[in-house]
């Protein structure tokens, strides 16, 4: 998984953000469904790497509670949860 993350960042066509991997942490929450804990190296046709950009203050709540539909204010593109295939699309 580490190699996939590093490769995705290095191969991003929009290099102007100058992103660099400093640390990777794997979080497993006890209440998540079992299928989320399966090894990502398995050939699951429905699994893909997506990126999510967020404000620093939202990281801990996301890690504790998972992704929740946010309130009406403070949304860049309107109310919703947004993910992208390119890491650069999530850069603030």
N, C-alpha and C positions, 0 to 999 in steps of 0.2 A: 504494500500500500504506500509506503514511504516513497518508493521509486516512481509510482504513478503520480503522486502529488508533485514531486520535484520536476518530473518530465512535463506535466501539464503547465506548470509555471514557466519553465524554460522555453517551451514551444508555443507559448501564447504569441499570436502575431502582432499584438500591440505592446511592444517592448518599452514604450515611453514611461511606464509607471515604475520601472526599475525594481520590481519585487524580488525578494530574496527569502528563501525558507530559513527561518531562524530556529524554529522548534515545532515539532509535531506531537500532539497529545491525542491519544485515543480515549474517548469517554464512552463508557457503557453504563446506561441508566437502568436501574433495576426494573422499572415498570414498562420499559419498551417491549414490544412484541418480540418473540424469539427470532423471527426471520431477520430482524435488523442486526442480530449478533452473529450471523453466519459469516464465514470467511469470504471476503469480497473477491478472492481469487477464483471462487467457483464460477462456473459458466452459467450464471443466472441471467437470462435474457432481459430481465426487467431492471437490472442494476446498472447505474451509470453514475459517474462522478459529476456532481453539480456544486456550484459555488454560491455562497450567500454573503453579501456585504452588509454590515450593520455598524451601528454606533458602538463605541467602546462600552458604554454603560449598559448595553443590551446583551452583552456576551454572557454574563453570569446568569441572568434569568433564562436565557435560551438553554444553557447547559443544565440548569436545575429542572426546568419545566418542559423543555422541548419548544418547538415552534408553535406559537399561539397567534391567532389572528389579532393584529394590533388595533388600537383605537383609531379614530378618524384623523387625528392630528399627527403631523410629523412624518407623513409618508411621502416618499419621493415620487412615486407613480400612482398614488391612490391606495386605498385600503386593500391589502392582500399580502401574501408571502411570495417573494420573487427569488428565483434561482437562475443561474446562467451556466452555460457550458464553458465559457471562457472566464478565467479568473479576473482578467482586466475589466470585464464588464461590471464587476462588483467593487472595484476600487472607488473609494470616495475621494 
